[in-house]
Structures are given as C-alpha cells and as structure tokens.
Amino acid sequence: MLEDLKGSETWRIFRIMSEFIEGFDELSDIGPAVSIFGSARFKEEDEYYKKSIEVAELLAQNGYSVITGGGPGVMEAANLGAANYKGKSVGLNIELPMEQKPNIYQNKSLRFRYFFARKVMFVKYSMGYVCMPGGFGTLDEFFEALTLMQTNKIHPLPLIMFGSEYWKGLLDWMRYTMLCHKTASEEDFYLINVTDDPQEVVAIMNRHRDWKEEMRKKAEKEIENKREKEKNEFLP
C-alpha cells in the first residue's frame, strides 16, 4: 500500500509539472491580457452578463487578450465579448463536479486539474484583474491578487471591482472593521479600484499599460548606458 501511495504521489508531481509547462507554453505569446472573473450563475438576461460582454469587447478593441476561467456566466460573457471583436479569448478551464462546463467562445483553451496551477497562470499572464460580481471563487482570486501586491510578491496591477452596489458591503466591512482593528492599512485600499463604467475599466488598463511601457523603455536605457560605460572603461 505504501509503495502504491508513493507511486501515486510521484505521478501527481509530473501531472502538476505538465500543467505548468503547458500553461507557460500556450500563454507566452498572448500579449497584454486582462483577466475577468465573476459568477458562473449569471444568465444572458442578467445585467452583469451584458456588462461583461461590453467590458471584454472594449478591452479587445484596445488590443488586450481576455482571460477567464472558461466556464458559464460571467466567464462565458467575457469570452463572447472578446470573440465578438476577434480578439484573443482565453479560457483556463478547471475540472469541477458541478457548474464548470467550458463555454464555446474560447479561441484558446487550457484545462487544469489543480486550482493552484491555474491561479499561477492568471497572475503571471494578466496585466490587470476585473472582478465582476461573483461568489467564493471570485473572492479567492481578488484576495490572492490583493495579498500578493500588499506583500510585494508581484508588481502592482489594476485590481478592479466592477459593480459598486454589489461590492459595497464587503468594502464597507473591510474599511470599518479591518481598519478599526488595525488588521489592514489605509494604503492597502489604494490598490483597489471600484467602478460601474466599462469605459473606465479600459482607461485604467490603458494607463497601466502606458506606465509599464515607460518603465520598460527606462530599464532598457539604463542597461544600454551601463553597457556603454563598461565598454568605455576598457578602451585605451
């Protein structure tokens, strides 16, 4: 029995490695991308389903790939919006016993068995997050990104909560309860954006993309200057 267990665990490691390798290989060329999270339970007639389509369409028009969890509801709407504009519509699907059925609007689709491998792909290849109204899964992605930024494990990225009425209760609790007990700092809330306007989502992402490009050019210039200085030091 112990040998069987050891063998099972060993193969699990290879399965985990394969998910990372496939993810890195398939997503390395998607360009600037925005992940959109939200409930799998919204239907086509729901307001946030329609808003998710609009947000994704605008992002695709502005040159962003759209990444979702690949399922129904908000994920389907976001993949649909990106596909409508013929943008890259990426679905990172997860094997679940219920709710998670891959939607048909993905033009790049990956399948994961492990949540943690999938979550690495969201963080690594997303330039920003849009959290539409959702449940525990959406909260999980939101708080992970917030924690990684707060602890300086990742560079700051736009973290947008779409739907001020939906998120108001959570944000009020965070501000009044957590700040009161000093379990969070006021500065932590600067990492969060709240909006009801799809155009504002795009404006926030564009500003961040411009800033990243500026930082990239600055870093390249510094490297170039350093190399030039080192070269001159060896000249007679």
C-alpha contacts under 8 A as a table, 3 or more apart, distances in Angstrom:
res1	aa1	res2	aa2	distance
1	M	4	D	5.06
1	M	5	L	6.22
2	L	5	L	5.00
2	L	6	K	6.19
3	E	6	K	5.07
3	E	7	G	6.12
4	D	7	G	5.08
4	D	8	S	6.11
5	L	8	S	5.03
5	L	9	E	6.19
6	K	9	E	5.18
6	K	10	T	6.14
7	G	10	T	5.11
7	G	11	W	6.32
8	S	11	W	5.30
8	S	12	R	6.19
9	E	12	R	4.95
9	E	13	I	6.46
10	T	13	I	5.30
10	T	14	F	6.78
11	W	14	F	5.09
11	W	15	R	6.22
12	R	15	R	4.94
12	R	16	I	6.17
13	I	16	I	5.08
13	I	17	M	6.17
14	F	17	M	4.96
14	F	18	S	6.10
15	R	18	S	5.10
15	R	19	E	6.49
16	I	19	E	5.26
16	I	20	F	6.57
16	I	114	Y	7.37
16	I	117	A	7.23
17	M	20	F	5.20
17	M	21	I	6.13
18	S	21	I	5.04
18	S	22	E	5.99
19	E	22	E	5.28
19	E	23	G	6.02
19	E	112	F	6.57
19	E	117	A	6.66
20	F	23	G	5.11
20	F	24	F	6.09
20	F	117	A	6.24
21	I	24	F	5.26
21	I	25	D	6.06
22	E	25	D	5.10
22	E	26	E	5.94
23	G	26	E	5.30
23	G	27	L	5.89
23	G	110	L	7.33
23	G	121	M	6.62
24	F	27	L	5.54
24	F	28	S	5.76
24	F	121	M	7.63
25	D	28	S	5.77
26	E	29	D	7.31
27	L	30	I	5.56
27	L	125	Y	7.10
28	S	31	G	7.67
28	S	125	Y	7.70
30	I	33	A	7.00
30	I	65	S	6.47
30	I	88	K	7.29
31	G	64	Y	7.22
31	G	65	S	6.82
32	P	63	G	7.51
32	P	64	Y	5.34
32	P	65	S	6.24
32	P	125	Y	7.80
32	P	126	S	7.14
32	P	127	M	6.15
32	P	209	R	7.99
33	A	64	Y	5.02
33	A	65	S	4.37
33	A	66	V	5.63
33	A	67	I	6.79
33	A	125	Y	6.60
33	A	126	S	5.01
33	A	127	M	5.50
33	A	128	G	7.26
34	V	59	L	7.89
34	V	64	Y	6.61
34	V	65	S	6.31
34	V	66	V	5.18
34	V	67	I	6.02
34	V	126	S	5.11
34	V	127	M	5.56
34	V	128	G	4.99
34	V	129	Y	5.85
34	V	130	V	7.35
35	S	66	V	5.84
35	S	67	I	4.46
35	S	68	T	5.68
35	S	122	F	6.81
35	S	126	S	5.89
35	S	127	M	7.90
35	S	128	G	6.41
35	S	129	Y	4.96
35	S	130	V	6.18
36	I	66	V	7.10
36	I	67	I	6.26
36	I	68	T	5.42
36	I	74	V	7.96
36	I	75	M	7.07
36	I	78	A	6.83
36	I	129	Y	6.03
36	I	130	V	4.75
36	I	131	C	6.01
36	I	132	M	7.12
37	F	68	T	6.27
37	F	69	G	7.16
37	F	74	V	6.93
37	F	75	M	6.59
37	F	129	Y	7.61
37	F	130	V	6.21
37	F	131	C	4.89
37	F	132	M	5.83
37	F	134	G	7.44
37	F	138	T	5.77
37	F	141	E	7.83
38	G	73	G	7.57
38	G	74	V	5.17
38	G	75	M	6.63
38	G	131	C	5.96
38	G	132	M	4.67
38	G	133	P	5.31
38	G	134	G	4.28
38	G	135	G	7.22
38	G	137	G	7.94
38	G	138	T	5.56
39	S	42	F	6.20
39	S	73	G	5.96
39	S	74	V	5.66
39	S	75	M	7.58
39	S	132	M	7.55
39	S	133	P	6.31
39	S	134	G	3.95
39	S	135	G	5.90
39	S	138	T	7.11
40	A	71	G	6.51
40	A	72	P	4.96
40	A	73	G	4.04
40	A	74	V	5.91
40	A	75	M	6.72
40	A	99	E	6.86
40	A	100	Q	7.67
40	A	134	G	7.66
41	R	72	P	7.13
41	R	73	G	5.20
41	R	74	V	7.81
41	R	99	E	7.98
42	F	46	D	6.06
42	F	48	Y	7.34
42	F	49	Y	6.15
42	F	72	P	7.89
42	F	73	G	4.53
42	F	74	V	6.39
43	K	46	D	5.46
43	K	49	Y	6.49
43	K	73	G	5.83
44	E	49	Y	5.84
44	E	50	K	6.97
44	E	73	G	7.66
44	E	77	A	7.95
45	E	49	Y	7.12
45	E	50	K	7.38
46	D	49	Y	5.36
46	D	50	K	6.64
47	E	50	K	5.33
47	E	51	K	6.23
48	Y	51	K	4.78
48	Y	52	S	5.90
48	Y	74	V	7.17
48	Y	132	M	7.24
48	Y	133	P	7.34
49	Y	52	S	5.18
49	Y	53	I	6.54
49	Y	73	G	6.54
49	Y	74	V	5.39
49	Y	77	A	5.66
50	K	53	I	5.22
50	K	54	E	6.43
50	K	77	A	7.05
51	K	54	E	5.00
51	K	55	V	6.11
51	K	198	P	7.38
52	S	55	V	5.13
52	S	56	A	6.11
52	S	74	V	6.13
52	S	77	A	5.60
52	S	78	A	5.20
52	S	81	G	7.33
52	S	132	M	7.48
53	I	56	A	5.27
53	I	57	E	6.08
53	I	77	A	4.96
53	I	78	A	5.06
53	I	79	N	7.71
53	I	80	L	6.38
53	I	81	G	4.24
53	I	82	A	7.60
54	E	57	E	5.15
54	E	58	L	6.25
54	E	81	G	6.35
54	E	198	P	6.79
55	V	58	L	5.28
55	V	59	L	6.23
55	V	78	A	7.43
55	V	81	G	7.42
55	V	198	P	5.06
55	V	199	Q	7.59
55	V	201	V	7.33
55	V	202	V	7.74
56	A	59	L	5.03
56	A	60	A	6.10
56	A	66	V	6.65
56	A	78	A	5.19
56	A	79	N	7.29
56	A	80	L	7.88
56	A	81	G	4.79
56	A	82	A	5.14
57	E	60	A	5.15
57	E	61	Q	6.16
57	E	78	A	7.93
57	E	81	G	4.53
57	E	82	A	5.11
57	E	83	A	7.93
57	E	84	N	6.81
57	E	85	Y	6.07
58	L	61	Q	5.01
58	L	62	N	6.33
58	L	198	P	7.58
58	L	199	Q	7.47
58	L	202	V	6.85
59	L	62	N	5.11
59	L	63	G	6.54
59	L	64	Y	5.36
59	L	65	S	7.46
59	L	66	V	7.42
59	L	82	A	7.50
59	L	202	V	6.10
60	A	63	G	5.17
60	A	64	Y	4.97
60	A	65	S	6.19
60	A	66	V	7.14
60	A	81	G	7.92
60	A	82	A	5.42
60	A	85	Y	6.21
60	A	86	K	7.63
60	A	87	G	5.19
60	A	88	K	7.55
61	Q	64	Y	7.38
61	Q	85	Y	6.61
61	Q	87	G	7.65
62	N	202	V	7.74
63	G	87	G	7.59
64	Y	87	G	7.42
64	Y	88	K	7.66
65	S	82	A	7.45
65	S	87	G	6.18
65	S	88	K	4.73
65	S	89	S	6.25
65	S	90	V	7.35
66	V	78	A	7.26
66	V	79	N	6.89
66	V	82	A	6.26
66	V	87	G	7.70
66	V	88	K	6.25
66	V	89	S	5.24
66	V	90	V	5.98
67	I	79	N	7.53
67	I	89	S	6.33
67	I	90	V	4.63
67	I	91	G	5.87
67	I	92	L	7.31
67	I	122	F	7.66
67	I	126	S	7.73
68	T	71	G	7.79
68	T	75	M	5.37
68	T	78	A	7.11
68	T	79	N	6.95
68	T	90	V	6.28
68	T	91	G	5.06
68	T	92	L	6.20
69	G	75	M	6.04
69	G	91	G	5.38
69	G	92	L	4.73
69	G	93	N	5.35
69	G	94	I	7.28
70	G	75	M	5.73
70	G	76	E	6.67
70	G	79	N	7.59
70	G	90	V	7.30
70	G	91	G	3.90
70	G	92	L	5.32
70	G	93	N	4.84
70	G	94	I	7.92
70	G	100	Q	7.95
70	G	101	K	7.85
70	G	102	P	5.37
70	G	103	N	6.03
70	G	106	Q	7.16
70	G	109	S	7.56
71	G	75	M	5.46
71	G	76	E	5.93
71	G	91	G	7.69
71	G	93	N	6.68
71	G	99	E	7.62
71	G	100	Q	5.16
71	G	101	K	5.30
71	G	102	P	4.66
71	G	103	N	5.38
72	P	75	M	5.52
72	P	76	E	4.66
72	P	77	A	7.64
72	P	99	E	7.60
72	P	100	Q	6.95
72	P	101	K	6.56
72	P	102	P	6.90
72	P	103	N	5.84
73	G	76	E	5.31
73	G	77	A	6.30
74	V	77	A	4.99
74	V	78	A	6.08
74	V	132	M	7.44
75	M	78	A	5.22
75	M	79	N	6.19
75	M	103	N	7.99
76	E	79	N	5.18
76	E	80	L	5.99
76	E	103	N	5.61
76	E	104	I	7.80
76	E	105	Y	6.83
77	A	80	L	4.97
77	A	81	G	6.11
78	A	81	G	5.05
78	A	82	A	6.31
79	N	82	A	5.26
79	N	83	A	6.08
79	N	89	S	5.20
79	N	90	V	6.97
79	N	91	G	7.49
79	N	105	Y	5.35
79	N	106	Q	5.88
80	L	83	A	5.05
80	L	84	N	5.99
80	L	89	S	7.72
80	L	105	Y	5.22
80	L	106	Q	7.73
81	G	84	N	5.14
81	G	85	Y	6.88
82	A	85	Y	5.57
82	A	86	K	6.36
82	A	87	G	5.09
82	A	88	K	6.50
82	A	89	S	5.44
83	A	86	K	4.63
83	A	87	G	5.48
83	A	88	K	6.86
83	A	89	S	5.81
83	A	105	Y	6.35
83	A	106	Q	7.40
83	A	107	N	7.56
84	N	87	G	7.47
88	K	107	N	6.58
88	K	108	K	7.22
89	S	105	Y	7.08
89	S	106	Q	5.04
89	S	107	N	5.37
89	S	108	K	6.21
90	V	106	Q	5.45
90	V	107	N	6.27
90	V	108	K	4.76
90	V	109	S	5.79
91	G	102	P	7.95
91	G	106	Q	5.70
91	G	108	K	6.36
91	G	109	S	4.82
91	G	110	L	6.28
92	L	109	S	6.18
92	L	110	L	5.05
92	L	111	R	6.01
92	L	112	F	7.04
92	L	118	R	6.78
93	N	100	Q	7.62
93	N	102	P	6.52
93	N	109	S	7.21
93	N	110	L	5.93
93	N	111	R	4.68
93	N	112	F	5.91
94	I	100	Q	6.95
94	I	111	R	5.83
94	I	112	F	4.78
94	I	113	R	5.81
94	I	114	Y	7.32
94	I	115	F	7.14
94	I	118	R	7.72
95	E	100	Q	6.95
95	E	111	R	7.40
95	E	112	F	6.40
95	E	113	R	5.41
96	L	99	E	7.14
96	L	100	Q	5.76
97	P	100	Q	7.51
98	M	101	K	7.93
103	N	106	Q	6.80
106	Q	109	S	5.96
112	F	115	F	7.18
112	F	117	A	7.38
112	F	118	R	6.23
114	Y	117	A	5.58
114	Y	118	R	6.51
115	F	118	R	5.13
115	F	119	K	6.06
116	F	119	K	5.03
116	F	120	V	6.31
117	A	120	V	5.27
117	A	121	M	6.75
118	R	121	M	5.27
118	R	122	F	6.66
119	K	122	F	5.10
119	K	123	V	6.40
119	K	141	E	7.69
120	V	123	V	5.24
120	V	124	K	5.93
121	M	124	K	5.12
121	M	125	Y	5.88
121	M	126	S	7.96
122	F	125	Y	5.69
122	F	126	S	5.68
123	V	126	S	5.58
123	V	145	A	7.42
126	S	129	Y	7.01
127	M	157	L	6.18
127	M	158	P	7.43
127	M	205	M	7.84
127	M	209	R	7.75
128	G	157	L	5.20
128	G	158	P	4.74
128	G	159	L	6.12
128	G	160	I	7.98
128	G	205	M	6.83
129	Y	142	F	7.98
129	Y	157	L	7.54
129	Y	158	P	6.17
129	Y	159	L	4.97
129	Y	160	I	6.06
130	V	159	L	6.26
130	V	160	I	4.78
130	V	161	M	6.11
130	V	162	F	6.75
130	V	201	V	7.89
131	C	134	G	7.60
131	C	138	T	6.65
131	C	142	F	6.92
131	C	159	L	7.65
131	C	160	I	5.97
131	C	161	M	4.86
131	C	162	F	5.91
132	M	138	T	7.93
132	M	161	M	6.25
132	M	162	F	4.96
132	M	163	G	6.69
133	P	138	T	7.73
133	P	161	M	7.93
133	P	162	F	6.95
133	P	163	G	6.66
133	P	166	Y	6.42
133	P	167	W	7.39
134	G	137	G	7.31
134	G	138	T	5.32
134	G	139	L	7.31
135	G	138	T	5.46
135	G	139	L	6.32
136	F	139	L	4.98
136	F	140	D	5.99
137	G	140	D	4.98
137	G	141	E	6.43
138	T	141	E	5.28
138	T	142	F	6.15
139	L	142	F	4.96
139	L	143	F	5.97
140	D	143	F	5.42
140	D	144	E	6.05
141	E	144	E	5.22
141	E	145	A	6.25
142	F	145	A	5.44
142	F	146	L	6.21
142	F	159	L	7.66
143	F	146	L	4.91
143	F	147	T	5.91
144	E	147	T	5.12
144	E	148	L	6.11
145	A	148	L	5.17
145	A	149	M	6.24
145	A	159	L	7.74
146	L	149	M	5.28
146	L	150	Q	6.02
146	L	159	L	7.68
146	L	191	L	7.27
147	T	150	Q	4.98
147	T	151	T	6.07
148	L	151	T	5.33
148	L	152	N	6.06
148	L	153	K	4.97
148	L	154	I	5.71
149	M	152	N	4.94
149	M	153	K	6.02
149	M	154	I	5.45
149	M	155	H	6.41
149	M	156	P	5.71
149	M	157	L	7.89
149	M	191	L	7.93
150	Q	153	K	7.77
150	Q	188	D	6.60
152	N	155	H	6.68
156	P	191	L	7.66
157	L	208	H	7.50
158	P	191	L	7.33
158	P	192	I	7.42
158	P	193	N	7.36
158	P	204	I	7.04
158	P	205	M	6.72
158	P	208	H	7.21
159	L	191	L	6.64
159	L	192	I	5.36
159	L	193	N	6.04
160	I	192	I	6.10
160	I	193	N	4.63
160	I	194	V	5.68
160	I	195	T	7.27
160	I	201	V	7.36
161	M	164	S	7.34
161	M	167	W	7.16
161	M	192	I	7.29
161	M	193	N	6.07
161	M	194	V	4.79
161	M	195	T	6.53
162	F	167	W	7.91
162	F	194	V	5.91
162	F	195	T	5.18
162	F	196	D	5.59
162	F	197	D	7.89
163	G	166	Y	5.41
163	G	167	W	6.35
163	G	194	V	7.25
163	G	195	T	6.17
163	G	196	D	5.12
164	S	167	W	5.29
164	S	168	K	5.65
164	S	194	V	6.17
164	S	195	T	6.10
164	S	196	D	6.30
165	E	168	K	5.26
165	E	169	G	7.94
166	Y	169	G	7.30
167	W	170	L	5.53
167	W	171	L	6.22
168	K	171	L	5.20
168	K	172	D	5.95
169	G	172	D	5.16
169	G	173	W	6.19
170	L	173	W	5.18
170	L	174	M	6.18
171	L	174	M	5.01
171	L	175	R	6.09
172	D	175	R	5.15
172	D	176	Y	5.93
172	D	177	T	7.95
173	W	176	Y	5.35
173	W	177	T	5.32
173	W	178	M	7.11
174	M	177	T	5.63
174	M	178	M	5.08
174	M	179	L	6.99
175	R	178	M	5.82
175	R	179	L	5.40
175	R	180	C	7.68
176	Y	179	L	5.61
176	Y	180	C	5.72
177	T	180	C	5.09
177	T	181	H	6.25
178	M	181	H	5.23
178	M	182	K	5.88
178	M	183	T	5.11
178	M	184	A	5.61
179	L	182	K	4.70
179	L	183	T	6.15
179	L	184	A	5.46
179	L	185	S	6.31
179	L	186	E	7.15
180	C	183	T	7.83
181	H	184	A	7.93
182	K	185	S	6.73
184	A	188	D	6.85
185	S	188	D	5.41
185	S	189	F	7.50
186	E	189	F	5.69
186	E	190	Y	7.42
187	E	190	Y	5.36
187	E	191	L	7.58
188	D	191	L	5.77
188	D	192	I	7.81
189	F	192	I	5.44
190	Y	193	N	7.61
195	T	198	P	7.94
195	T	200	E	7.11
195	T	201	V	7.44
197	D	200	E	5.29
197	D	201	V	6.70
198	P	201	V	5.10
198	P	202	V	6.69
199	Q	202	V	5.29
199	Q	203	A	6.27
200	E	203	A	4.87
200	E	204	I	6.09
201	V	204	I	5.33
201	V	205	M	6.35
202	V	205	M	5.07
202	V	206	N	6.00
203	A	206	N	5.08
203	A	207	R	6.19
204	I	207	R	5.29
204	I	208	H	6.34
205	M	208	H	5.11
205	M	209	R	6.09
206	N	209	R	4.99
206	N	210	D	6.10
207	R	210	D	5.16
207	R	211	W	6.17
208	H	211	W	5.00
208	H	212	K	6.14
209	R	212	K	5.10
209	R	213	E	6.21
210	D	213	E	5.12
210	D	214	E	6.17
211	W	214	E	5.04
211	W	215	M	6.20
212	K	215	M	5.06
212	K	216	R	6.10
213	E	216	R	5.00
213	E	217	K	6.24
214	E	217	K	5.26
214	E	218	K	6.18
215	M	218	K	5.02
215	M	219	A	6.11
216	R	219	A	5.16
216	R	220	E	6.19
217	K	220	E	5.06
217	K	221	K	6.11
218	K	221	K	5.09
218	K	222	E	6.25
219	A	222	E	5.10
219	A	223	I	6.26
220	E	223	I	5.13
220	E	224	E	6.12
221	K	224	E	5.00
221	K	225	N	6.11
222	E	225	N	5.10
222	E	226	K	6.12
223	I	226	K	5.06
223	I	227	R	6.21
224	E	227	R	5.22
224	E	228	E	6.19
225	N	228	E	5.06
225	N	229	K	6.12
226	K	229	K	5.10
226	K	230	E	6.19
227	R	230	E	5.09
227	R	231	K	6.07
228	E	231	K	5.07
228	E	232	N	6.20
229	K	232	N	5.17
229	K	233	E	6.35
230	E	233	E	5.20
230	E	234	F	6.96
231	K	234	F	5.59
231	K	235	L	6.88
232	N	235	L	5.19
